[in-house]
Amino acid sequence: MLVDTHCHLDFEDFADDRKDILARAKLAGVRQFVTIGIDLPSSRRAIALAEDNEDIYASVGIHPHNARVLSSEDVQDLLNLGSKSQVVAYGEIGLDFFRNYQAPSVQVTCMKAQLDLARQLGLPVVIHDREAHQKVFQILQENKIWEIGGAMHCFSGDWSFAKKCLDLGLYLSIAGPVTFAKAKILQEVAQNCPLDRLLLESDAPFLAPVPKRGKRNQPAFLVYTAEKIASLRKLSLEDVASQTSSNAQRLFRLPPPAEPTSHSEDLTTEVTKHTKENI
Ligand code: NI
C-alpha cells in the first residue's frame, strides 16, 4: 500500500470525478491520503472531505501564495480548524520566492505565525519551499522545528540542503518530478535519503510523473513515483511502499487504513472498466 501525503483533493480539478479518482487510487494501492489546505476555505473543504471519507485526512493552513498578516479572527479560525479530529498536519506553509505572489516580508511573517499555531496545536507541519531554501531553513531552525516535526513537501533542493533538513529532524517528501529525465539532483536526493525519512506525494492535480507528465495529476499516479524511487535505490516496489507508508503513518499519526468493503469491490469492477478506457 501507498500513502499520498500531499494532494489537493478539494480543488475544482476534481469536481466532476472525485469519487472515481479516489476509487482509481485505491485500485492502484494508494490507501490513505492527506489533502492539503491552501487557505481558510480550502482547509474547510479538506476537513469536509476527511469527514466524508475514512481514509482521507486533512491538513490546514495558509499557503505562501495566499500569505497575509493574520488577524486575530484568522488565528482563532485556524486554531478551531486545526483542532478537528480529522486534521493530522498544519500546512502547507512556507515561502515561495519563485512566484512571489505576496511580498517576501509578508510570507515570512505568515510562516512564523503559523509555526506558532502548529506548535500550539501539536501538529507536524507541511513546508512549501520554492527558491527560498536559505530563509526557510533559518526560520525552521530558529523555531526548533525538531520539536514540532514536519515534511519538506515536494523537496526541490540538492543533497547538501537535504542533509541540513534531515539534521533538523524533517522528512523529505518526493513528488513526480523525480521521474523526469533531467532531474538528476532530485534523483540523487531520493537515492541517498535514509529510507525511514522518505515520504511520497502526488501533489495532485499538479506535477504528474512520467509517463503522465503534463496531464492532470491524480493520486493513482503515485505508483510511478514509487517505482522510480525503487529503481533508483535498487529496491522492490513493495519495500519502498511499505517503508514510506509507515513513515507517513508515524509522522502524521495515521491509524491503519480501512479494510476494503464489498461495496468498494463493486466500485472496483466498474472503475477497472472505466480505467481501461480512460487512463
Ligand atoms: Ni501542494
Residues whose N, C-alpha, C, O or C-beta is under 5 A from the ligand:
A	BS01	NI	D203
